[in-house]
Amino acid sequence: MTLVVGLISDNDEKAYREEVAGLALWCQDNSLLLNIKKTKELIMDFRRAHHPRTYTPLRINGDPVDRVNCFKYLGVHISEDMTWASHASALVSKVRQRLYHLRQLRKFRVSLRILQCFYAAAVESILSGNITIWFGNCSAKDKKALQRVVRSAERTMGTSLAPLQELYIRRCNSRANNIMRDPFHPCNGLFQLLRSGKRLRCHAVRTDRLRRSFFPEGIRTVNAYLTRD
């Protein structure tokens, strides 16, 4: 799967169109067939004041490209309104199907260890997929809907499970430490120790969306673990 990102600035779509044309030309030069029917266009407007605006329909080699409101890319549902409501809804729907099998295992009176293994493999793996990317900017409503699924699993298994917020913090800490240990990672330079060598330098952020994203959250979680130690 290939993703092309183009910038529309000051109502000028030239740079965006050039990126798409460059992809089509590259496919042609490398004897690749670009399937227009499977190609989707998603436009995200980052302006604070959303004014009604029409965009020129995108065409590749003369064929029109479908414009969508939401698109699944690398396991994550990306919406044009820049919220994670669609992704959270899709996760809840998918996990509820898995809970049926968990209840069936409970009816067969399997051991708690097997139930926990099934939950970790079939349920928690779905809820925690790419969690460091989307969970921080989820709305309170979406987080409650996701947590209700966890509570449903708890009632079925008869044991307590880690809340998603705790799982999110652990994953952020683990991912941040992996980046810090890899000097060749392109984001390694974002995690810088202060002169004391005991805490990471916090970056200045101006928007809540950025503040709740992975890198600021990863720095906060690492600092919290360092302080605790």
Secondary structure, 3 states (H helix, E strand, C coil): CCCCCCCCECCECHHHHHHHHHHHHHHHHCCCCCCHHHCEECCCCCCCCCCCCCCCCCEECCEECEECCEEEECCEEEECCCCCHHHHHHHHHHHHHHHHHHHHHHHCCCCHHHHHHHHHHHHHHHHCCCHHHHHHHCCHHHHHHHHHHHHHHHHHHCCCCCCHHHHHHHHHHHHHHHHHHCCCCCCHHHCCECCCCCCECCCCCCCHHHHCCHHHHHHHHHHHHHHHC
